[in-house]
Amino acid sequence: MNKLERRLLCSVLFLFVTVGITSAASAKPQPNRPNILFCIADDASFPHMGAYGCSWVKTPGFDRVAREGLLFTNAYTPNAKCAPSRACILTGRNSWQLKEAGNHMAFFPPEFKTYVEALADSGYAVGKTAKGWAPGVAVDAAGKRRNLAGPAFNQVRAKPPANGISPIDYAANFEQFLKTSPQGKPWCFWYGGLEPHRRYEYGSGVHKAGKKITDIDRVPAYWPDNEVIRNDMLDYAFEIEHFDQHLVKMLSFLEQRNELENTIIVVTADNGMPFPRVKGQEYERSNHLPLAVMWKQGIKKANRVIDDYVSFIDFAPTFVEAAGMKWEETGMQPATGQSLTDIFHSAKSGIVNPQRDHVLIGKERHDIGRPSDQGYPIRGIVKGGMLYLKNDEPGRWPAGNPETGYLNCDGSPTKTAILQFRREGKQEHFWSGAFGKRKAEELYSIQDDPECMKNLAALPKFQAVKNSLKQQMHSELTAQNDPRVLGNGSVFEGYQYSDARTRNFYQRYMQGEKIKAGWVNESDFESGPLD
């Protein structure tokens, strides 16, 4: 072998060694991608969890997640109704950026991919129990049904503790999902409890949960304080506790499988409690929701209380980043939300990221009950302890027309009591606050007035604050291409209501057709228009 051949051989050997070292380095096992357990109650307001100091609702599961993870004090949904709120969670976009999916009972546009679908494409096992994205219709461009939150695991049933509580055994179905998921494969599961959605078994909080009406420390100022309303609140509490009991079991399953350490556990609710002036509106108790997050391997310091303003549009970016994916690789539409990992990686309590100082909220059409299935468009901003709301159609009834049952407010003993007060000419301010028409602008100091009882919008001393909030809201909504602020808000009114059984409810009902609106009581309908 001559000198040239020896040099060539050495070069080749060096190349093989270098490639081998590089390959070995790149073949190093990557950290396990986290599992994701997303737990969402159906209609539960902040602060009705034990970790927030609520004594009349017992939530050891939520409290444990908060204690061993993070408790958020300023978490908001952009839109306080089931379907649009869940659409925001799944896509990372505000409801006014989701076309039809910004409405309730909608046809979900095929162009909006969800984080669950993206994780499934990247190798995650995915599934859900009970309520995922709903109510509405979701199909792809070919008309095939989409599982926006994952395939359903609802087979295991159990006797519910009260009428109105679902017979689906959420925890057992989660366990079934874990057993059927491929070993060693990361998973993403959506626990969509059906509680505390209406209807309730009246008196179950007292007679089945052992509660007393004196347990409630305060009835909100926008409802009468009497035995009927307190019982209604305790029945609501009983159903939250049912949701939480299944969470406790799920945490236990994860411990038994040694999977608790590397599972992101998020516990929240989709919108506020199903009572007048809350669910389906855009007040503080409508959009401000409970939130606790645990991730033992991914949160730097646990047992922290976080005061940053966070939005439901932040969840999808968080899960995508934690899964080691780049958003551009997911096939999802650009996200407006921001990953919460900056908070996870910090050791601070209180305000972690000063830039998280506000959230935007709003709504278009929820439940029907107005002429031509019109909505009640609102845009708002929460910042610095203040809530500003712009009601774009103040001439409309905010909870739906009286003669068609105020359909954007679920039937309940509390609703019945307030309506009856007005009919009897008693304490009509309760009806006015829950169902009456509103000013075009509203401003509340939610630090001092979390129940939003005193509208400050017209007071001279608050004009600078109001104008600043209004300007910031308008600027950000313009940047987000919100059709409402760009002068094309009517597009939301044109999107078809997906349930043909109650579509065009107002016209059909007023023409004498007998239509069943199963989420309200027959007594909710007024004998005629009130304007």
C-alpha positions as CSV (number, residue, x, y, z in Angstrom):
1,M,0.0,0.0,0.0
2,N,1.6,3.3,-1.1
3,K,1.5,6.6,0.8
4,L,-1.5,7.9,-1.1
5,E,-3.6,4.8,-0.5
6,R,-2.8,4.9,3.2
7,R,-3.9,8.5,3.4
8,L,-7.1,7.6,1.6
9,L,-7.8,4.7,3.9
10,C,-7.2,6.9,7.0
11,S,-9.6,9.5,5.6
12,V,-12.3,6.9,5.1
13,L,-11.9,5.4,8.6
14,F,-12.0,8.9,10.1
15,L,-15.2,9.6,8.2
16,F,-16.8,6.4,9.4
17,V,-15.8,7.1,13.0
18,T,-17.2,10.7,12.8
19,V,-20.4,9.6,11.3
20,G,-20.7,6.9,13.9
21,I,-20.2,9.4,16.7
22,T,-22.7,11.8,15.2
23,S,-25.3,9.1,14.7
24,A,-24.8,7.9,18.2
25,A,-25.3,11.4,19.6
26,S,-28.5,11.9,17.5
27,A,-29.8,8.5,18.5
28,K,-29.7,9.4,22.2
29,P,-33.2,8.8,23.7
30,Q,-35.1,12.1,23.9
31,P,-37.0,12.9,27.1
32,N,-40.4,11.3,27.2
33,R,-43.1,13.5,25.8
34,P,-45.6,14.3,28.5
35,N,-49.1,12.8,28.7
36,I,-51.9,15.3,28.8
37,L,-55.1,15.0,30.9
38,F,-57.4,17.9,30.2
39,C,-60.3,18.0,32.7
40,I,-63.2,20.4,32.0
41,A,-66.3,20.8,34.1
42,D,-69.5,21.9,32.3
43,D,-70.6,25.3,33.7
44,A,-68.6,26.1,36.9
45,S,-67.7,29.6,37.9
46,F,-64.6,31.0,39.7
47,P,-64.2,30.8,42.7
48,H,-66.3,27.7,43.4
49,M,-63.4,25.4,44.2
50,G,-62.0,24.7,47.7
51,A,-58.5,25.9,46.7
52,Y,-60.0,29.4,46.3
53,G,-61.4,29.4,49.8
54,C,-65.0,28.3,48.9
55,S,-66.3,26.4,51.9
56,W,-69.6,25.2,50.5
57,V,-68.0,23.2,47.6
58,K,-65.6,20.4,48.5
59,T,-63.1,19.7,45.7
60,P,-60.1,17.6,47.0
61,G,-59.1,16.7,43.5
62,F,-58.9,20.2,42.2
63,D,-57.2,21.3,45.4
64,R,-54.6,18.6,45.1
65,V,-53.7,19.7,41.5
66,A,-53.4,23.3,42.7
67,R,-51.3,22.3,45.7
68,E,-48.9,20.1,43.8
69,G,-48.9,22.4,40.8
70,L,-50.2,25.9,40.1
71,L,-53.4,27.7,41.0
72,F,-54.4,30.5,38.6
73,T,-56.5,33.4,39.9
74,N,-57.1,35.2,36.6
75,A,-58.0,32.6,34.0
76,Y,-60.7,33.6,31.4
77,T,-62.5,32.0,28.6
78,P,-62.9,34.4,25.6
79,N,-66.5,33.4,25.2
80,A,-68.8,32.2,28.0
81,K,-70.8,29.4,26.3
82,C,-70.0,25.7,25.8
83,A,-69.2,25.3,22.1
84,P,-67.3,28.6,21.4
85,S,-65.3,28.3,24.6
86,R,-64.3,24.8,23.8
87,A,-63.4,25.8,20.2
88,C,-61.0,28.4,21.6
89,I,-59.4,25.7,23.8
90,L,-58.9,23.3,20.9
91,T,-57.6,25.8,18.4
92,G,-55.7,28.5,20.3
93,R,-57.7,31.2,18.6
94,N,-60.3,33.6,19.9
95,S,-63.9,32.9,19.0
96,W,-64.2,35.9,16.6
97,Q,-61.3,34.2,14.6
98,L,-63.1,30.9,14.2
99,K,-65.9,31.8,11.7
100,E,-68.9,29.6,12.3
101,A,-67.3,28.0,15.4
102,G,-67.5,31.4,17.1
103,N,-71.2,30.8,17.5
104,H,-73.0,28.3,19.7
105,M,-74.6,25.2,18.0
106,A,-72.5,25.7,14.9
107,F,-71.0,23.8,12.0
108,F,-67.3,23.6,12.9
109,P,-65.2,24.8,9.8
110,P,-63.0,22.0,8.4
111,E,-60.1,24.4,8.1
112,F,-59.5,24.6,11.8
113,K,-57.5,21.7,13.1
114,T,-57.5,21.0,16.8
115,Y,-54.5,20.3,19.1
116,V,-55.9,16.9,19.7
117,E,-55.9,16.0,16.0
118,A,-52.4,17.5,15.7
119,L,-51.1,15.4,18.6
120,A,-52.7,12.3,17.2
121,D,-50.9,12.9,13.9
122,S,-47.6,13.2,15.8
123,G,-47.9,9.8,17.5
124,Y,-50.1,10.5,20.6
125,A,-52.9,8.1,21.6
126,V,-56.0,10.3,22.0
127,G,-59.4,9.9,23.5
128,K,-62.2,11.5,25.5
129,T,-65.0,10.8,27.8
130,A,-68.4,12.5,27.8
131,K,-68.5,16.0,26.4
132,G,-65.9,17.2,24.0
133,W,-66.6,20.0,21.6
134,A,-70.3,20.5,21.7
135,P,-73.0,21.2,20.9
136,G,-72.7,21.4,17.1
137,V,-71.7,19.5,14.0
138,A,-68.0,18.8,13.0
139,V,-67.1,17.1,9.8
140,D,-64.2,17.3,7.4
141,A,-64.2,18.5,3.8
142,A,-65.4,15.1,2.7
143,G,-68.3,15.1,5.2
144,K,-66.7,12.5,7.5
145,R,-67.3,13.1,11.2
146,R,-64.4,14.6,13.2
147,N,-63.5,13.7,16.7
148,L,-62.3,17.2,17.7
149,A,-61.3,16.1,21.2
150,G,-60.6,12.4,20.5
151,P,-62.5,9.2,20.1
152,A,-65.2,8.6,22.7
153,F,-64.8,6.3,25.7
154,N,-68.2,6.2,27.3
155,Q,-69.0,2.5,27.5
156,V,-68.6,2.0,31.3
157,R,-71.7,3.2,33.2
158,A,-72.6,3.6,36.9
159,K,-75.7,4.6,38.8
160,P,-75.6,8.4,39.2
161,P,-76.1,9.8,42.7
162,A,-78.9,12.1,41.7
163,N,-81.2,12.7,38.8
164,G,-79.6,15.0,36.2
165,I,-76.1,13.6,36.8
166,S,-74.7,11.6,34.0
167,P,-74.5,7.8,34.2
168,I,-71.2,7.8,32.4
169,D,-68.4,6.5,34.7
170,Y,-65.8,9.0,33.7
171,A,-62.9,7.6,35.8
172,A,-63.6,4.0,34.7
173,N,-63.6,5.1,31.1
174,F,-60.4,6.9,31.6
175,E,-58.9,3.7,33.1
176,Q,-60.2,1.8,30.0
177,F,-58.5,4.3,27.7
178,L,-55.2,3.9,29.6
179,K,-55.4,0.1,29.4
180,T,-56.0,0.1,25.7
181,S,-53.4,2.7,24.8
182,P,-50.1,1.3,23.4
183,Q,-47.5,0.9,26.1
184,G,-44.8,3.5,26.0
185,K,-46.8,5.8,23.7
186,P,-47.7,9.3,25.0
187,W,-51.4,10.0,25.3
188,C,-53.8,12.9,25.4
189,F,-57.2,12.5,27.1
190,W,-60.1,14.9,27.4
191,Y,-62.2,14.5,30.5
192,G,-65.4,16.4,29.7
193,G,-67.6,16.0,32.6
194,L,-71.3,16.8,32.1
195,E,-71.7,18.4,35.5
196,P,-72.7,20.9,36.8
197,H,-74.7,21.5,33.7
198,R,-78.5,21.7,34.2
199,R,-80.8,20.1,35.0
200,Y,-80.4,19.4,38.8
201,E,-82.4,17.3,41.2
202,Y,-83.9,20.0,43.4
203,G,-82.8,19.6,47.0
204,S,-80.1,17.0,46.2
205,G,-77.4,19.2,47.8
206,V,-79.2,19.1,51.1
207,H,-80.8,15.7,51.0
208,K,-78.0,13.7,49.3
209,A,-74.9,15.6,50.0
210,G,-75.7,16.6,53.6
211,K,-75.3,20.3,53.0
212,K,-77.2,23.1,54.8
213,I,-78.5,26.3,53.2
214,T,-76.6,28.2,55.8
215,D,-73.4,26.8,54.4
216,I,-73.5,29.4,51.7
217,D,-71.6,32.4,52.9
218,R,-73.0,34.8,50.3
219,V,-75.7,34.9,47.6
220,P,-74.7,37.2,44.7
221,A,-76.4,40.5,44.8
222,Y,-78.0,40.0,41.5
223,W,-80.2,37.2,42.8
224,P,-82.7,37.2,45.7
225,D,-81.4,35.6,48.9
226,N,-83.9,33.0,49.8
227,E,-84.2,29.3,50.4
228,V,-85.0,28.4,46.8
229,I,-81.9,30.2,45.4
230,R,-79.7,28.7,48.2
231,N,-80.9,25.2,47.4
232,D,-80.3,25.8,43.8
233,M,-76.7,26.8,44.6
234,L,-76.2,23.8,46.8
235,D,-77.4,21.4,44.0
236,Y,-74.9,23.1,41.7
237,A,-72.2,22.5,44.4
238,F,-73.2,18.8,44.6
239,E,-72.7,18.4,40.9
240,I,-69.2,20.1,41.0
241,E,-68.3,17.6,43.7
242,H,-69.3,14.7,41.5
243,F,-67.0,16.0,38.7
244,D,-64.2,16.3,41.2
245,Q,-64.6,12.8,42.7
246,H,-63.9,11.3,39.3
247,L,-60.8,13.6,39.1
248,V,-59.6,12.1,42.4
249,K,-59.9,8.6,41.0
250,M,-58.1,9.6,37.8
251,L,-55.1,10.9,39.8
252,S,-55.1,7.7,41.7
253,F,-55.0,5.6,38.5
254,L,-52.0,7.6,37.3
255,E,-50.1,7.1,40.5
256,Q,-50.8,3.3,40.3
257,R,-49.3,3.3,36.8
258,N,-46.4,5.5,37.7
259,E,-47.5,8.1,35.1
260,L,-48.4,11.0,37.4
261,E,-44.9,12.6,37.2
262,N,-44.9,13.1,33.5
263,T,-48.6,14.0,32.9
264,I,-49.8,17.6,32.4
265,I,-53.1,17.8,34.3
266,V,-55.3,20.8,33.6
267,V,-58.5,21.3,35.5
268,T,-61.0,24.1,34.6
269,A,-64.5,24.7,33.3
270,D,-65.9,26.0,30.0
271,N,-68.0,28.9,31.2
272,G,-69.7,30.2,34.3
273,M,-72.5,28.6,36.4
274,P,-75.8,28.0,34.6
275,F,-77.7,30.7,36.4
276,P,-79.2,34.1,35.3
277,R,-76.6,36.8,34.5
278,V,-73.8,34.4,34.4
279,K,-73.6,31.6,31.8
280,G,-73.9,33.0,28.2
281,Q,-73.1,36.6,29.3
282,E,-69.7,38.3,29.4
283,Y,-69.6,39.5,33.0
284,E,-66.9,38.7,35.6
285,R,-68.5,35.5,36.8
286,S,-69.4,34.5,33.3
287,N,-65.8,34.3,31.9
288,H,-63.6,34.2,34.9
289,L,-63.0,30.5,35.6
290,P,-61.2,28.1,37.9
291,L,-57.8,26.8,36.7
292,A,-55.2,24.5,38.3
293,V,-52.3,22.9,36.5
294,M,-50.0,20.1,37.6
295,W,-47.0,18.7,35.8
296,K,-44.5,17.4,38.3
297,Q,-41.6,16.9,35.8
298,G,-42.3,20.2,33.9
299,I,-43.2,22.8,36.5
300,K,-40.1,24.2,38.2
301,K,-41.7,25.0,41.5
302,A,-45.1,23.7,42.7
303,N,-47.6,25.1,45.2
304,R,-47.6,28.6,43.6
305,V,-50.5,31.0,43.1
306,I,-50.3,32.7,39.7
307,D,-52.0,36.1,39.2
308,D,-51.1,36.6,35.5
309,Y,-54.1,37.0,33.2
310,V,-54.3,33.9,31.1
311,S,-56.8,32.9,28.4
312,F,-58.2,29.6,27.2
313,I,-56.4,30.3,23.9
314,D,-53.1,29.6,25.7
315,F,-53.8,25.9,26.3
316,A,-53.3,24.6,22.7
317,P,-49.9,26.4,22.3
318,T,-48.9,25.0,25.7
319,F,-49.7,21.4,24.8
320,V,-48.0,21.7,21.4
321,E,-44.8,23.1,22.8
322,A,-44.7,20.6,25.6
323,A,-45.1,17.8,23.1
324,G,-41.9,19.0,21.4
325,M,-43.7,20.2,18.3
326,K,-43.4,23.4,16.4
327,W,-46.7,25.1,15.7
328,E,-45.9,25.4,12.0
329,E,-45.6,21.6,11.8
330,T,-49.1,20.9,13.2
331,G,-51.2,22.0,10.3
332,M,-53.2,24.2,12.6
333,Q,-54.2,27.8,11.8
334,P,-51.9,30.4,13.5
335,A,-52.4,30.6,17.2
336,T,-53.3,33.9,19.0
337,G,-52.7,32.4,22.4
338,Q,-49.3,32.0,24.1
339,S,-47.8,29.0,25.7
340,L,-47.9,28.9,29.5
341,T,-44.4,27.3,29.7
342,D,-42.9,30.6,30.8
343,I,-44.9,30.3,34.0
344,F,-44.1,26.6,34.3
345,H,-40.3,27.3,34.1
346,S,-40.4,30.1,36.6
347,A,-40.2,29.9,40.4
348,K,-42.2,33.1,41.0
349,S,-45.6,33.5,42.5
350,G,-48.0,36.3,41.9
351,I,-47.2,38.1,38.6
352,V,-44.7,36.0,36.6
353,N,-44.9,37.7,33.2
354,P,-45.9,41.4,33.5
355,Q,-46.9,41.3,29.8
356,R,-49.8,38.9,30.6
357,D,-51.8,41.9,31.9
358,H,-55.1,41.5,30.1
359,V,-57.5,39.2,28.2
360,L,-60.1,39.9,25.5
361,I,-63.6,38.5,25.7
362,G,-66.7,38.6,23.6
363,K,-69.6,36.7,22.0
364,E,-71.9,36.6,19.0
365,R,-74.9,34.2,18.7
366,H,-75.4,31.7,21.5
367,D,-78.9,30.2,21.9
368,I,-81.6,31.3,19.5
369,G,-84.8,33.1,20.5
370,R,-84.5,36.4,18.8
371,P,-86.0,37.4,15.3
372,S,-84.0,35.8,12.5
373,D,-81.8,33.9,15.0
374,Q,-79.9,37.1,15.8
375,G,-77.1,37.1,18.4
376,Y,-76.2,39.6,21.0
377,P,-72.7,40.8,20.0
378,I,-70.3,41.9,22.7
379,R,-66.6,42.7,22.9
380,G,-64.7,43.3,26.1
381,I,-61.4,43.6,27.8
382,V,-60.3,42.7,31.3
383,K,-57.2,44.6,32.6
384,G,-55.9,46.1,35.8
385,G,-58.9,44.9,37.8
386,M,-61.3,46.6,35.3
387,L,-63.9,45.1,32.9
388,Y,-64.9,47.1,29.8
389,L,-67.8,45.8,27.6
390,K,-69.1,47.2,24.3
391,N,-72.6,45.9,23.5
392,D,-73.0,46.4,19.8
393,E,-76.7,45.8,19.6
394,P,-78.1,47.3,22.9
395,G,-81.6,47.4,21.4
396,R,-81.8,43.6,21.6
397,W,-82.6,41.4,24.6
398,P,-79.3,40.1,26.0
399,A,-80.7,36.8,27.2
400,G,-83.1,36.3,24.3
401,N,-86.6,37.7,23.8
402,P,-89.0,37.4,26.7
403,E,-91.9,36.1,24.6
404,T,-89.7,33.1,23.5
405,G,-88.5,32.2,27.0
406,Y,-85.2,34.1,27.3
407,L,-83.5,31.1,25.6
408,N,-79.9,32.1,26.3
409,C,-80.5,31.4,30.0
410,D,-81.1,27.8,31.1
411,G,-84.3,27.0,33.0
412,S,-83.8,26.8,36.8
413,P,-85.5,27.5,40.1
414,T,-83.5,30.7,40.3
415,K,-84.6,31.9,36.8
416,T,-88.2,31.0,37.7
417,A,-88.1,33.0,40.9
418,I,-86.7,36.1,39.2
419,L,-89.2,36.0,36.4
420,Q,-92.1,35.6,38.9
421,F,-90.9,38.6,40.9
422,R,-91.2,40.8,37.8
423,R,-94.7,39.4,37.0
424,E,-95.8,40.2,40.6
425,G,-94.2,43.7,40.5
426,K,-91.8,42.8,43.3
427,Q,-88.0,43.5,43.4
428,E,-87.9,44.0,39.6
429,H,-84.2,45.0,39.7
430,F,-83.3,41.3,39.8
431,W,-85.1,40.8,36.5
432,S,-83.6,44.0,35.0
433,G,-80.1,42.9,35.9
434,A,-80.5,39.4,34.5
435,F,-82.8,39.9,31.5
436,G,-83.3,43.6,30.9
437,K,-81.8,45.6,28.1
438,R,-78.3,47.2,28.6
439,K,-76.4,50.3,27.9
440,A,-74.1,50.3,24.8
441,E,-71.0,50.5,27.1
442,E,-70.4,49.0,30.5
443,L,-67.4,49.5,32.9
444,Y,-66.9,47.7,36.2
445,S,-64.2,47.7,38.8
446,I,-64.1,44.0,39.4
447,Q,-61.6,44.3,42.2
448,D,-64.3,46.2,44.2
449,D,-67.4,45.0,42.4
450,P,-66.8,41.4,41.1
451,E,-70.6,40.9,40.7
452,C,-70.6,43.9,38.3
453,M,-73.5,45.7,39.9
454,K,-72.4,49.4,39.4
455,N,-71.8,50.5,35.8
456,L,-69.1,53.2,35.8
457,A,-69.0,53.8,32.0
458,A,-70.9,57.2,32.1
459,L,-69.1,58.6,35.2
460,P,-66.6,61.5,34.3
461,K,-63.9,60.3,36.6
462,F,-63.7,56.9,34.7
463,Q,-63.6,58.3,31.1
464,A,-59.8,58.1,30.8
465,V,-59.7,54.5,31.9
466,K,-62.7,53.6,29.7
467,N,-61.2,55.2,26.6
468,S,-57.8,53.5,27.2
469,L,-59.4,50.1,27.5
470,K,-61.6,50.7,24.5
471,Q,-58.8,51.8,22.4
472,Q,-56.6,48.9,23.3
473,M,-59.4,46.4,22.7
474,H,-60.2,47.9,19.3
475,S,-56.6,47.9,18.2
476,E,-56.0,44.3,19.2
477,L,-59.3,43.1,17.6
478,T,-58.4,44.9,14.4
479,A,-55.0,43.2,14.4
480,Q,-56.8,39.9,14.8
481,N,-59.1,40.6,11.9
482,D,-62.3,40.5,13.9
483,P,-65.2,40.9,11.4
484,R,-67.2,42.7,14.1
485,V,-64.7,45.7,14.4
486,L,-63.9,45.6,10.7
487,G,-67.5,46.4,9.9
488,N,-68.6,43.0,8.8
489,G,-70.2,41.7,12.0
490,S,-73.3,40.5,10.2
491,V,-71.3,37.5,8.9
492,F,-71.9,35.9,12.3
493,E,-75.6,36.3,12.0
494,G,-75.6,34.6,8.6
495,Y,-74.0,31.4,9.9
496,Q,-76.6,28.7,10.1
497,Y,-77.7,27.3,13.5
498,S,-76.8,23.6,13.3
499,D,-79.9,22.2,15.0
500,A,-82.8,22.2,12.5
501,R,-85.3,21.3,15.2
502,T,-85.1,24.7,16.8
503,R,-83.6,26.8,13.9
504,N,-85.7,30.0,13.2
505,F,-87.3,29.4,16.6
506,Y,-88.7,32.9,17.0
507,Q,-90.6,33.1,13.7
508,R,-91.9,29.5,14.0
509,Y,-93.0,29.9,17.7
510,M,-94.6,33.3,17.1
511,Q,-96.6,31.8,14.2
512,G,-98.0,29.2,16.5
513,E,-95.8,26.2,15.9
514,K,-95.3,24.1,19.0
515,I,-91.5,23.8,19.4
516,K,-89.8,22.2,22.4
517,A,-86.9,24.2,23.8
518,G,-85.7,21.5,26.2
519,W,-83.2,23.7,28.1
520,V,-85.8,26.1,29.5
521,N,-89.1,25.7,31.4
522,E,-92.5,26.3,29.9
523,S,-93.1,29.0,32.5
524,D,-90.1,31.0,31.2
525,F,-92.1,32.2,28.2
526,E,-93.8,35.6,28.7
527,S,-97.3,36.0,27.5
528,G,-96.2,38.6,24.9
529,P,-93.4,41.0,24.0
530,L,-92.2,43.4,26.8
531,D,-91.1,46.2,24.5
